[in-house]
Amino acid sequence: MGYKPPFILCTPTAESVKASTIDCVEKARADYLKSGEFFPWTLTRGDGKARSRSIIATQLMLNASDIPYLIFLDSDIIFTPENLRKLHSDLQAGYDLIGGIFAVRGGTQLSSYDNGTNGRVLCDGKIRQFEYIATGFMGISMKLLKKMVEEIPLPLLHPDSIKFYPFFEEKAFPERNGESIFLSEDYDFCEKARKVGVDPYIDTSIQLGHIGEYDYRLADVLAYQEKNNGKEQATELSKREAKWKKEKSLAKV
């Protein structure tokens, strides 16, 4: 029998991958090799995010179904080997759709969204259910992809050529609670997951960087919120994060 990778890491992009992101991948690969494991990393170039991600997910499901997990990594995300191992561990623990947490490139808000907290997140190191999570660092089980195809069900598009299921779509102005909104391809994927009984989650211990003009972090979001959206709420979030970091530090002693 051949070697079965623990997961496949995939980066769809229309641009070049940031050097810092490549360095993160190589460090993570070196870390896995220490334990005798290796994961493939595929780079797919394409103009449409929804189309590219759908093709990647379909090809994995149809041609590499023995690999249990797909992890999407954006071309400008900063992560550590520990971040990747934690996401992999969460998938192994039974979370079919889970990601890490990071800011948008402007540093003004988080890339994932939890409607129940008005977009604000308690970053206490725990795994929390979200309404929408971003694909920048997203883990998906093979089981979830098969479930979507069978239970939604999803049509097979271009069956005589490229052949893919529309796992990811951009949808303009669907109605939610009487409000017209726009769903990007990653948020649409979360809607599809809920249709088959799978909720999206964020592991708030996986805190990542997002390269813009500099490496945007959670602190940038907190600073922006404190300046623009009310000091009291942002300060409380900052205190909770500081308390969690202190408890985590004490636990290591």
Stockholm file with secondary structure:
# STOCKHOLM 1.0

chainA/1-253         MGYKPPFILCTPTAESVKASTIDCVEKARADYLKSGEFFPWTLTRGDGKARSRSIIATQLMLNASDIPYLIFLDSDIIFTPENLRKLHSDLQAGYDLIGGIFAVRGGTQLSSYDNGTNGRVLCDGKIRQFEYIATGFMGISMKLLKKMVEEIPLPLLHPDSIKFYPFFEEKAFPERNGESIFLSEDYDFCEKARKVGVDPYIDTSIQLGHIGEYDYRLADVLAYQEKNNGKEQATELSKREAKWKKEKSLAKV
#=GR chainA/1-253 SS CCCCCSCEEEEEESSCCCHHHHHHHHHHHHHHHHTTCCCCEEEEECSCHHHHHHHHHHHHHHHCTTSCEEEEECTTEECCHHHHHHHHHHHHTTCSEEEEECBCTTSSSBSSBCGGGTTCCCCSSSEEECSBCCTTEEEEEHHHHHHHHHHTTCCCBSTTTTCBCCCSCCBSSCEETTEECCBCHHHHHHHHHHHTTCCCEEEEEEECEEESSSEECHHHHHHHHHHHSCHHHHHHHHHHHHHHHHHHHHHHC
#=GC SS_cons         CCCCCSCEEEEEESSCCCHHHHHHHHHHHHHHHHTTCCCCEEEEECSCHHHHHHHHHHHHHHHCTTSCEEEEECTTEECCHHHHHHHHHHHHTTCSEEEEECBCTTSSSBSSBCGGGTTCCCCSSSEEECSBCCTTEEEEEHHHHHHHHHHTTCCCBSTTTTCBCCCSCCBSSCEETTEECCBCHHHHHHHHHHHTTCCCEEEEEEECEEESSSEECHHHHHHHHHHHSCHHHHHHHHHHHHHHHHHHHHHHC
//
